[in-house]
Amino acid sequence: MAGGALATWAAWLAATPVAAAMRDGVWLYPIVETVHIAGFAVLVGAVAMFDLRVLGCARNLPVRGLGAHLLPWAVASLLLVVPAGLLMFATQPADFIDNPTFRLKLALIALAGVNALAFHLGVYRRVAAWDVATPAPAGAKAHAALSLLLWFGVIACGRLLAYT
């Protein structure tokens, strides 16, 4: 494990009553994991539907309208995913910190966030020009394709965590 302060923090976190309850309870971890997966399915589902629209699927749907519909679902799902993920992390923080698959998952999530931010601050500002029936510009399609790849990688890392 890296650095002394990080190791100390991980030991403290693992010793908290919440972490102990997550580790020792029969039902708590599976319930939290189910909430995490359900929230993640909504998050990635919303992102994937928007990305597929930008890539050219269902061109009769307005991009702005679809985004306005899906964004609240994605944000609300984060309210499930993040706390549930933190609770699962608390059960064995040192092991997660040392796991390269976990670190890759976090890096891919960060990259997906940066990609989404760049999309919204960049090409999405001109969405009125390609909102309906007009193909999205290449830059928008590149962001959408990258988003799908990054989230696929996050899913793969999440599944691999059980085996690494």
C-alpha positions, -999 to 999 in steps of 0.1 A, spaced: 0 0 0 11 35 -7 23 60 18 19 60 56 -9 85 57 -29 66 32 -24 34 51 -33 50 84 -65 64 68 -74 31 53 -69 13 86 -91 39 103 -118 36 77 -118 -2 79 -122 0 117 -153 23 116 -186 8 128 -201 12 94 -173 -7 77 -175 -34 104 -213 -37 99 -208 -39 61 -182 -67 66 -199 -86 94 -236 -83 85 -252 -111 64 -275 -88 44 -260 -53 44 -232 -58 19 -255 -76 -7 -281 -49 -2 -257 -21 -7 -241 -39 -37 -275 -43 -53 -282 -6 -48 -248 2 -63 -254 -20 -94 -290 -7 -99 -279 29 -97 -250 22 -120 -273 5 -145 -295 37 -146 -264 59 -149 -248 40 -177 -281 34 -193 -289 71 -195 -254 79 -207 -255 52 -233 -289 62 -247 -277 98 -250 -244 88 -266 -262 65 -291 -285 94 -301 -255 116 -307 -239 88 -328 -270 89 -350 -295 64 -336 -332 76 -334 -325 109 -352 -362 119 -348 -355 125 -311 -342 160 -303 -308 157 -287 -316 186 -263 -349 170 -252 -334 136 -247 -305 151 -227 -330 171 -206 -349 139 -199 -319 117 -192 -296 140 -173 -318 141 -141 -318 103 -141 -281 102 -144 -276 127 -116 -301 109 -94 -284 76 -99 -251 91 -87 -269 97 -54 -272 59 -52 -239 49 -68 -214 71 -49 -225 64 -13 -230 27 -20 -196 25 -36 -180 43 -7 -197 18 17 -183 -11 -2 -149 5 -4 -149 10 34 -150 -28 39 -115 -33 28 -100 0 17 -63 -11 18 -71 -40 -6 -90 -17 -30 -62 9 -29 -37 -18 -38 -58 -33 -65 -47 -20 -100 -82 -29 -114 -98 -6 -89 -74 22 -96 -80 17 -134 -118 19 -127 -114 52 -108 -92 66 -136 -118 56 -163 -146 72 -143 -125 104 -140 -118 103 -177 -155 98 -185 -163 128 -163 -137 149 -181 -150 138 -214 -186 147 -205 -175 181 -192 -155 188 -224 -186 177 -245 -209 201 -226 -185 230 -226 -175 225 -262 -195 209 -290 -228 207 -271 -230 245 -269 -238 245 -306 -264 216 -304 -292 238 -318 -275 234 -352 -278 196 -350 -306 190 -325 -330 171 -349 -325 153 -382 -290 167 -388 -261 144 -380 -240 154 -350 -206 169 -359 -176 146 -358 -164 161 -325 -197 153 -308 -196 117 -322 -160 113 -310 -171 124 -275 -200 100 -276 -179 70 -288 -153 77 -262 -179 79 -235 -193 45 -245 -158 30 -245 -149 45 -211 -181 33 -195 -177 -1 -210 -142 -2 -194 -157 9 -161 -182 -20 -162 -154 -44 -171 -133 -32 -142 -162 -35 -119 -167 -71 -128 -130 -79 -127 -128 -66 -92 -144 -97 -80 -116 -118 -95 -85 -97 -89 
